[in-house]
Amino acid sequence: MILQSIEAPAVGQYWQGQGGLYAGIMPDYEGHEPKHLVFSIDEAVDIEWGSDHVPEATSRTDGAANTKA
């Protein structure tokens, strides 16, 4: 099976053919197989999208620590 490369839009932009807004790459629960996360337009209400990189927010398992950073 040959997999094709997928070009994702910028975070917060509508992803044509995927049915919603692109929210980025999220790891699975075990942190092994990251997946693209897409919110439907109806789910993505009052979300403030940002592109600022925070060097201190690097935890893959502690969202509260990343938010605090």
Backbone hydrogen bonds, N-H to C=O, Kabsch-Sander energy under -0.5 kcal/mol:
donor,donor_aa,acceptor,acceptor_aa,energy
3,L,1,M,-0.5
7,E,5,S,-0.5
8,A,6,I,-0.8
12,G,22,Y,-3.5
13,Q,10,A,-2.1
15,W,20,G,-3.3
16,Q,14,Y,-0.8
18,Q,15,W,-2.4
19,G,15,W,-0.8
20,G,15,W,-0.7
21,L,39,F,-2.7
22,Y,13,Q,-2.8
23,A,37,L,-3.2
24,G,37,L,-0.6
26,M,35,K,-3.1
31,G,28,D,-1.5
35,K,26,M,-2.9
37,L,24,G,-2.9
38,V,36,H,-0.5
39,F,21,L,-2.6
41,I,19,G,-0.5
43,E,40,S,-0.7
44,A,40,S,-1.7
45,V,43,E,-1.9
48,E,46,D,-0.5
49,W,47,I,-0.8
57,A,54,V,-1.9
58,T,56,E,-1.3
63,G,61,T,-0.6
66,N,62,D,-1.8
67,T,63,G,-2.6
68,K,64,A,-2.5
69,A,65,A,-2.2
